[in-house]
Amino acid sequence: MELSKERVSLELRGQTLEEATDLNLDNTQCAGGTIEGVLDECRSLQALSLIGVGLNSLRGFPTLPNLVSLELAENRVNGGLNKIVTSCPQLAQLNLANNKLTKIEQLEPLKEAKQLRMLDLEGNALAGEEGYRAKVFELLPQLRYIDDMDKNGVAAPSEDEDDEEDEEDEEDDDNDDENDDEEDADDDEDDESDGAAAGDDDDDDSDSDSDNPGLAFLIKPQLDDEPEDKDASFEPGDDDEEEDEDFDEDDDEEDDDDDAGPSGPVTKRARTED
């Protein structure tokens, strides 16, 4: 059956061209070896399979901005890969097995396919070159797998394994979310406990402050117990007045002695004469 818009609409099974995200047109023969003008309206496509459709040129390849996976195996493509790069900027998986690619240099345009991770080249003439995988990895360092093998010869996971890994990842994410929630709850409890402990510490500190008088209180009694400074109550002239009073008392005593001295002997003498 010839590849046409009618054939495409039949494959969509009720979906419109604009709504389709996954389209398989394997073994549908394209007129003139191209698909020019057939898929221009399918801008939402994410996966497109054109295996064995007689494609020999990528001229007029439609712009598919959301396309991630493109299957072009068992055709007669021998170049022109730059058209795929410009039309499918999100392309991550490209199958070019069993085409007519003869030289590694024909893959040069794929350098600009920054999202490309998987490339299948088995069945092309260039795949017969010794060590071609290592050369392609060097040419296209963004790749993870060539012909379903990584740089170390480890097979890429199958679709079933991918599904299982996705499920495990989802479970891990759910578990991580639950653990995060539990940790957040524990952190909240710890914060509340720390807050309560901090409040108790503050109360203890305030009680301690009230029980312990503090440095100023301890120093004050010592200051109060110190004797008053004699000089603080000293007034000029006090010592002079005391000394003057002592001198006056001494002078009075001397005057008394003087008065008593002459009268004493005279009285005695008078008594003797008598």
C-alpha positions as CSV (number, residue, x, y, z in Angstrom):
1,M,0.0,0.0,0.0
2,E,1.3,3.4,-0.9
3,L,2.2,5.8,1.8
4,S,-0.3,8.7,1.8
5,K,-2.3,10.9,4.1
6,E,-5.2,8.5,3.8
7,R,-3.0,5.7,4.9
8,V,-1.7,7.8,7.8
9,S,-5.3,8.7,8.9
10,L,-6.2,5.0,8.8
11,E,-3.3,4.2,11.1
12,L,-4.3,6.9,13.5
13,R,-7.5,5.1,14.3
14,G,-9.7,8.2,14.9
15,Q,-7.0,10.6,16.1
16,T,-6.3,13.7,14.1
17,L,-2.9,14.3,12.5
18,E,-2.3,17.1,15.0
19,E,-3.0,14.9,18.0
20,A,-1.0,11.8,17.1
21,T,2.1,11.1,19.3
22,D,2.9,7.6,18.1
23,L,2.8,6.4,14.4
24,N,3.8,3.1,12.8
25,L,3.9,3.0,9.0
26,D,6.1,0.0,8.6
27,N,6.2,-1.6,5.1
28,T,4.0,1.1,3.6
29,Q,5.7,2.1,0.3
30,C,6.4,5.8,-0.1
31,A,6.0,7.3,-3.6
32,G,9.3,8.4,-5.2
33,G,11.3,7.2,-2.2
34,T,10.4,10.2,0.0
35,I,7.7,11.1,2.5
36,E,7.6,14.7,1.5
37,G,4.3,16.4,2.3
38,V,2.8,13.3,4.0
39,L,3.5,14.0,7.7
40,D,3.7,17.8,7.8
41,E,0.7,18.1,10.1
42,C,1.9,15.5,12.6
43,R,3.9,18.0,14.8
44,S,3.0,16.3,18.1
45,L,4.6,13.0,17.1
46,Q,7.1,11.6,19.6
47,A,7.7,8.2,18.0
48,L,7.7,7.4,14.3
49,S,8.5,4.1,12.6
50,L,9.1,3.9,8.8
51,I,10.8,0.5,8.6
52,G,10.9,-0.9,5.0
53,V,9.0,1.9,3.3
54,G,11.4,2.2,0.4
55,L,12.9,5.4,1.6
56,N,16.0,6.4,-0.3
57,S,16.2,10.1,0.4
58,L,15.5,12.3,3.4
59,R,14.6,15.2,1.2
60,G,11.4,16.9,2.4
61,F,11.5,15.2,5.8
62,P,8.8,16.9,7.9
63,T,9.6,19.1,10.9
64,L,8.7,17.1,14.0
65,P,9.8,19.2,17.0
66,N,8.7,16.7,19.6
67,L,10.0,13.5,18.0
68,V,12.2,11.4,20.3
69,S,12.4,8.0,18.5
70,L,12.8,7.5,14.7
71,E,13.0,4.0,13.0
72,L,14.4,4.1,9.5
73,A,15.7,0.6,9.2
74,E,15.7,-1.5,6.0
75,N,15.5,1.4,3.6
76,R,18.1,2.8,1.1
77,V,19.2,5.9,2.9
78,N,22.8,6.8,1.9
79,G,23.2,10.3,3.3
80,G,21.5,13.6,4.0
81,L,21.3,13.1,7.7
82,N,21.5,16.9,8.3
83,K,17.8,17.1,7.4
84,I,16.9,14.8,10.4
85,V,19.0,17.0,12.7
86,T,17.3,20.2,11.8
87,S,13.8,18.7,11.6
88,C,14.0,16.7,14.9
89,P,15.9,18.7,17.6
90,Q,14.7,16.4,20.4
91,L,15.7,13.1,18.7
92,A,17.3,10.6,21.2
93,Q,17.0,7.3,19.4
94,L,17.8,6.7,15.7
95,N,17.7,3.3,13.9
96,L,19.5,3.3,10.6
97,A,20.2,-0.4,10.4
98,N,20.4,-2.1,7.0
99,N,20.7,1.1,4.9
100,K,23.3,2.2,2.4
101,L,25.7,4.1,4.6
102,T,29.3,3.3,3.5
103,K,31.5,5.8,5.4
104,I,31.7,7.0,8.9
105,E,32.1,10.5,7.6
106,Q,28.5,10.3,6.4
107,L,27.5,10.5,10.1
108,E,29.1,13.9,10.6
109,P,25.8,15.8,10.6
110,L,24.7,13.9,13.7
111,K,27.3,15.9,15.7
112,E,24.6,18.6,16.0
113,A,22.0,16.1,17.4
114,K,22.8,17.0,21.0
115,Q,20.0,14.8,22.5
116,L,20.9,11.7,20.5
117,R,21.8,8.8,22.8
118,M,21.1,5.6,20.8
119,L,22.2,4.9,17.2
120,D,21.8,1.6,15.3
121,L,24.1,1.1,12.3
122,E,24.1,-2.7,11.8
123,G,23.8,-3.9,8.3
124,N,25.4,-0.8,6.7
125,A,28.7,-1.1,4.8
126,L,30.5,1.2,7.3
127,A,29.7,-1.3,10.1
128,G,32.2,-3.7,8.5
129,E,35.1,-1.4,9.2
130,E,37.3,-2.7,12.0
131,G,36.7,-0.9,15.3
132,Y,34.0,1.3,13.8
133,R,32.0,1.5,17.0
134,A,35.0,3.1,18.8
135,K,35.4,5.5,15.9
136,V,31.7,6.4,16.0
137,F,31.8,7.0,19.8
138,E,34.7,9.3,19.2
139,L,32.9,11.2,16.5
140,L,29.6,11.4,18.4
141,P,30.5,11.6,22.1
142,Q,26.9,12.3,23.2
143,L,26.0,8.7,22.3
144,R,25.5,6.0,25.0
145,Y,24.8,3.0,22.8
146,I,25.7,2.0,19.3
147,D,24.0,-1.2,18.0
148,D,22.6,-1.6,21.5
149,M,26.1,-1.8,23.1
150,D,27.9,0.8,25.2
151,K,31.6,1.7,25.0
152,N,32.4,-1.3,27.2
153,G,30.4,-3.8,25.2
154,V,27.6,-3.9,27.7
155,A,24.2,-4.5,26.2
156,A,21.6,-1.7,26.5
157,P,18.6,-2.6,28.6
158,S,15.5,-4.0,26.8
159,E,12.2,-2.2,26.7
160,D,10.9,-4.6,29.4
161,E,13.9,-3.8,31.5
162,D,13.4,-0.1,30.9
163,D,9.8,-0.4,32.1
164,E,10.9,-2.3,35.2
165,E,13.6,0.3,35.9
166,D,11.0,3.1,35.4
167,E,8.7,1.3,37.9
168,E,11.6,0.9,40.3
169,D,12.5,4.5,39.9
170,E,9.0,5.6,40.6
171,E,8.9,3.3,43.7
172,D,12.2,4.7,44.8
173,D,10.9,8.3,44.3
174,D,7.8,7.5,46.3
175,N,9.9,5.9,49.1
176,D,12.2,8.9,49.0
177,D,9.2,11.2,49.3
178,E,7.9,9.2,52.3
179,N,11.3,9.3,53.9
180,D,11.6,13.0,53.3
181,D,8.2,13.5,54.9
182,E,9.2,11.4,57.9
183,E,12.5,13.3,58.2
184,D,10.6,16.6,58.0
185,A,8.3,15.4,60.8
186,D,11.2,14.3,62.9
187,D,12.9,17.6,62.3
188,D,9.8,19.4,63.4
189,E,9.6,17.3,66.6
190,D,13.3,18.0,67.3
191,D,12.8,21.7,66.7
192,E,9.8,21.7,69.2
193,S,11.9,19.7,71.7
194,D,14.8,22.1,71.3
195,G,12.5,25.0,71.7
196,A,11.1,23.6,74.9
197,A,14.6,22.8,76.2
198,A,15.7,26.3,75.3
199,G,12.7,27.7,77.3
200,D,13.7,25.5,80.3
201,D,17.2,26.7,80.0
202,D,16.1,30.3,80.0
203,D,13.9,29.7,83.1
204,D,16.9,28.0,84.8
205,D,19.1,30.9,83.9
206,S,16.6,33.4,85.3
207,D,16.3,31.4,88.5
208,S,20.0,31.1,88.7
209,D,20.3,34.8,88.2
210,S,17.8,35.5,91.0
211,D,19.6,33.0,93.4
212,N,23.1,34.2,92.6
213,P,23.4,37.8,93.7
214,G,26.0,38.7,91.2
215,L,29.3,40.5,91.4
216,A,27.9,44.0,92.2
217,F,26.0,42.6,95.1
218,L,29.1,40.8,96.5
219,I,31.3,43.9,96.2
220,K,28.8,46.2,97.8
221,P,29.0,44.8,101.4
222,Q,32.7,45.0,101.2
223,L,32.5,48.6,100.3
224,D,30.0,49.2,103.1
225,D,32.3,47.4,105.7
226,E,35.3,49.5,104.9
227,P,35.9,52.2,107.6
228,E,35.0,55.7,106.8
229,D,37.8,57.7,105.6
230,K,39.0,59.9,108.4
231,D,40.0,62.6,105.9
232,A,36.4,62.5,104.6
233,S,35.1,64.2,107.8
234,F,38.2,66.3,108.3
235,E,37.7,70.1,108.4
236,P,40.6,72.5,108.4
237,G,41.3,74.0,111.8
238,D,40.0,71.2,114.0
239,D,43.4,70.0,115.0
240,D,44.6,73.6,115.6
241,E,41.7,74.2,118.0
242,E,42.5,71.1,120.0
243,E,46.1,72.0,120.2
244,D,45.1,75.6,121.3
245,E,42.9,74.1,124.0
246,D,45.8,71.9,125.2
247,F,48.1,74.9,125.3
248,D,45.5,77.0,127.2
249,E,45.1,74.2,129.8
250,D,48.9,74.0,130.3
251,D,49.1,77.8,130.7
252,D,46.4,77.8,133.4
253,E,48.2,75.0,135.3
254,E,51.4,77.0,135.2
255,D,49.7,80.2,136.4
256,D,48.2,78.2,139.3
257,D,51.6,76.9,140.2
258,D,53.0,80.4,140.1
259,D,50.3,81.7,142.4
260,A,50.7,78.8,144.7
261,G,54.5,79.0,144.8
262,P,55.2,82.3,146.7
263,S,52.2,82.0,149.0
264,G,53.3,78.7,150.2
265,P,56.7,79.6,151.6
266,V,55.5,82.9,153.0
267,T,52.9,81.2,155.0
268,K,55.4,78.7,156.3
269,R,57.9,81.5,157.2
270,A,55.2,83.4,159.0
271,R,54.3,80.4,161.1
272,T,57.9,80.0,162.0
273,E,58.3,83.5,163.2
274,D,55.2,83.2,165.2
